[in-house]
Amino acid sequence: MKYLCLAYYNEEAFEALTSEELESIDRRAHAQDGALRDSGHLVAHGSLQSTQSSTCLRPKRGKVAITDGPFVETKEQVGGFFLIEAADLNEAIRVASHHPAAIMGENVGWGIEVRPVDMFEQF
């Protein structure tokens, strides 16, 4: 079964990091990403640009309403995602627990939401 893992962070806290702190996180994160890839569970992953670059689409009176910025103002924002293959939720949690957002970056609010994928089509 596939699981979508949403990596959250506090955008403000992340932007306040020094270049040295960013480089340290980057080095450690690349090592962890490599281990996750090597485990054979990783299907896909990506990082997202700032919420300031987002656009939201919602239905409104039978038409598409378009707004700039994130839909919800929250303390944490989705900063990336990865899709994994796992036998069950317990294995998905074990695999996701090796992602950088689960083991470092506490000072910038990193965290992961693991959600089963109901339907998946690849084109």
C-alpha positions in Angstrom: 0.0 0.0 0.0 1.1 3.5 -0.7 1.3 6.3 2.0 1.6 10.0 1.3 3.9 11.6 3.9 3.5 15.4 4.2 6.5 17.1 5.7 5.5 20.2 7.7 7.6 23.1 9.0 7.4 26.6 10.4 8.2 28.8 7.5 9.1 31.8 9.6 11.5 29.9 11.9 13.1 28.3 8.8 13.7 31.6 7.1 15.3 32.9 10.3 18.1 30.3 10.2 21.6 31.4 9.5 23.4 30.1 6.4 25.5 27.8 8.7 22.4 26.3 10.3 20.9 25.8 6.8 24.0 24.1 5.5 24.1 21.8 8.6 20.5 20.8 8.1 21.0 20.3 4.4 24.0 18.0 4.9 22.2 15.9 7.5 19.0 15.8 5.4 20.7 14.6 2.3 22.2 11.7 4.2 18.8 10.7 5.6 17.1 11.1 2.2 19.7 8.8 0.7 19.1 6.1 3.4 15.3 6.4 2.8 15.9 6.0 -1.0 18.2 3.0 -0.4 15.6 1.3 1.7 13.5 0.6 -1.4 10.3 2.1 0.1 10.6 5.5 -1.5 8.3 6.0 -4.5 8.7 9.8 -5.0 9.6 12.9 -3.1 9.8 16.6 -3.5 10.1 20.0 -1.8 7.7 22.8 -2.1 8.4 26.5 -2.6 7.2 29.1 0.0 3.5 29.4 0.7 3.7 32.9 -0.8 4.1 31.3 -4.2 0.9 29.2 -3.8 -2.5 29.6 -5.5 -5.7 28.0 -4.2 -8.6 26.8 -6.3 -12.0 26.2 -4.8 -15.5 25.8 -6.2 -17.7 28.8 -5.7 -21.2 29.2 -7.2 -20.5 26.7 -9.9 -17.2 28.3 -11.0 -13.6 28.1 -10.0 -12.5 30.7 -7.4 -8.8 31.5 -7.5 -7.0 33.1 -4.5 -3.3 33.8 -3.9 -1.4 32.3 -1.0 -2.1 29.4 1.3 -5.7 28.5 2.0 -5.3 28.4 5.8 -3.1 30.5 8.0 -1.4 28.1 10.3 1.7 27.9 12.4 3.1 25.1 10.3 3.1 24.8 6.5 3.5 21.8 4.1 7.1 22.1 2.9 7.5 18.8 1.1 6.1 15.4 0.5 7.2 11.9 -0.2 5.3 8.8 -1.3 6.3 5.4 0.1 5.3 1.8 -0.3 4.7 -0.1 2.9 2.8 -3.3 3.9 0.8 -1.5 6.6 0.6 1.7 8.7 3.1 0.4 11.2 5.7 -0.2 8.5 4.8 3.2 6.9 5.4 4.9 10.3 8.7 3.1 10.8 9.9 4.1 7.3 8.7 7.7 7.7 10.5 7.9 11.1 13.8 7.9 9.2 12.9 11.0 7.2 14.8 14.2 8.2 11.6 15.9 9.2 11.0 13.2 11.8 14.4 13.2 13.4 15.7 16.7 13.2 14.6 20.3 12.7 12.7 20.5 15.9 13.6 24.2 16.1 11.8 24.9 12.8 8.7 22.8 13.6 9.4 19.9 11.3 7.0 17.1 11.5 5.4 14.4 9.2 1.8 13.4 8.6 1.5 9.8 7.3 -1.7 9.2 5.4 -2.8 6.1 3.5 -3.4 6.7 -0.3 -6.8 5.5 -1.3 -6.3 5.6 -5.0 -3.1 6.1 -7.0 -2.6 6.4 -10.8 0.6 7.1 -12.5 0.7 8.6 -16.0 
